[in-house]
Every structure is written in structure tokens, then in C-alpha cells.
Amino acid sequence: MPTPTPAPSPTPDSSLRASLSATGQWMRSSSVAASGAILYGASQINPYYSNLAAIGLTHDPAGYGTVQRWMQWYINHLNWPDKWGLYGTTYDYDYNNGVETSRVYADSTDSYAATFLTLAWTFYQTGDAAAQNYVKSIASQLDSIGGVLIQTQQNDGLTWAKPDYQIKYLMDNCEAYRGLRDLAAIFQNALGDANKATYYNAAADHMLQGIESLWSNGAWAMYKDNAGNLVAPNMGKWYPDATSQLFPVLEGVIAAADSRSQQAYTSVNNAWPGWPSLSYNAQDPFPWILVGDAAIIMGDTTRVATYIQSIETKYVKNGFPWTWYSAEAGWFMRLNAYALGARPL
């Protein structure tokens, strides 16, 4: 009998690839309804979370079909109009034994729309021919979804969270900025429509000015209220205060090398030095993978390595127990893909 060849020792790359693959498999098998909806937990459809989940799935070719089915679900559930008079929004849905019931409610209009636009561009960027053809086929709907952001964008460049919740959140606006840039990229590169690209880039430029106006006293304001007041973060509060500081770099609004990104990231680390070991779980039980995503953009490979180990120990090796859910899975796939060299996040 020949001597068996010893199995190679795991390398960092193989561990990252294994986590990416396992996370995608978990999502496809545990978080997708028969209709194509990507679930939040077992009994809800939150389109914002579903978009974040699907963005992660674009990093695994085995997930492309799931991504397209989710995107079609979103398109099929656009409101014409919604209860606020907007066209192209989506609501949350309850999910019970395969039955989907609209809640006639959304936590926001800006972030839901924005993350779908980012998903569309990310899916197109896979280079997969079927993915690219699908994105082209929904051009008119993408334009309507972009219009959701335009309709709630105010004179200072920032969007309301939704028409009846007139708060301009840093996190939402960073996502909206990314969505506008990504929609402009679709019109420019996928559809050859330079006029639409210019239109959405101009809206993003205006939003960038608004976001930059939120930098005050060495920190990003968490939000601007409807009276124009800036509300500073309490760095001892994990969410939304400390986590909000990472969104400008996470969404590519401000470069990692920018002094504001450096200062904001340092502030998070000073306030929460144990975050790579999930110290924030004493205050918030969720994984908060996006913090790892921001850290890897900042080039903080040491903290990221510790963080990935913490997530693998608590979640991956235990079959992804709750408080793991679809959006966290999406962010984790992006983190592993970025660590393996995929750009952008």
C-alpha cells in the first residue's frame, strides 16, 4: 500500500476560503424562502438586510442564482406608489409557513433603495454574463429606485431616513452616497447612458458635501435633526454611536488615508479596545461583522485576524447560531473575499 500523502496544514487563505464557502452555503440552505426572498431570522423579510446578504453572495459563484432570485423578488415587490407617495420603495414582510404578508412599513426608504443599487452594481461587476444581462434588463426599475433617493434628498445634500422620519443619519447617507455612485456606474458602464450617469453622480456630489458637513469636533455627527442640529456620538455606546463612525470609510465616502478616517477609527479603538474579541457583546449581542470590514479597509490586519478567529470560534464552527443572520453572513463573505484580494469590498 502506498504511504498516504499527509494533508497540508491549513493556510490563512484556505481558512478564509472555507469560511466564505461555508457562510454562503449556510445562507442558501437556511435563509432563503421558496419565493427567492432572503430572510431575516425565520419569520421576517427585511429588504435592507436581504440586500446586504446578497451583496456578500456575489463573492461566491454558487450564490449567483440566489442573488438574481432575490433581486427579482425585490423588483416584484416595488411600491407604485407607497404610503408616502414615493415610487420604487419596498416594505418589510412577515413570513409564516411560506406566506408573505406586507407590514406596510419600512425602517427607512433611503438605505433600502441604496443597498439594492449597490447590489445591482456589485452583481454586474462579477463579470458573469447572465448577471450582467439581468442587471441591464431592470434598468428602468433601477432608475425608479434611484429616484427614491432623489425624492428625499434635501437642500443640504442629505436624505431623510424616510418621509415621515425626518432625521438625516450618517449611516444612511453613507449608504445612499454609495448607492448613487453605483447607479451612476451602471448607467455609464453597463447601459452607456452618460446623461443618467452624470445626473446620479451630481446627486452623489451634493450628498458628499452634506456628509462632510457632519464632521465636527473630531468626530462624525451621528445625525442631523430636522432643525439642523448635529448630534455627536457617545463613544461609550456601541450602536449606533461608535459604529456610525466607521460608515464613511466603510462605504467609500472618505478614503482610509484621510485624516478624518484615521481619527474616527482611532476613536473606536480607544473606546472599544476589545472589539476584535467581541467585547461589545456585553452591550449588543450581534456579531457586527461590518466593523471588521471597516478595519480591513483601514489596513488593520492584526485586529482583523483576531476578529475573524473570534467569529469563526463563536459562529462558523458552531453552525452559525443566532445571533447570526443573513446580513451578517453577507458582511462576513465580503470580509473574507477582501482578505483574499477582492476589491472593492
Secondary structure, 3 states (H helix, E strand, C coil): CCCCCCCCCCCHHHHHHHHHHHHHHHHHHHCECCCCCECECCCEECHHHHHHHHHHHCCCHHHHHHHHHHHHHHHHCCCCCCCCCCCCCCCCEEEECCEEEECCCCCCCHHHHHHHHHHHHHHHCCCCHHHHHHHHHCHHHHHHHHHHHHHHECCCCCECCECCECCEEHHHHHHHHHHHHHHHHHHHHHCCCHHHHHHHHHHHHHHHHHHHCCEECCEECCEECCCCCEECCCCCCHHHHHHHCCHHHHCCCCCCCCHHHHHHHHHHHHHCCCHHHCHHHHCCCCCCHHHHHHHHHCCCHHHHHHHHHHHHHHCHHHCCCCCCCHHHHHHHHHHHHHHCCCCCC
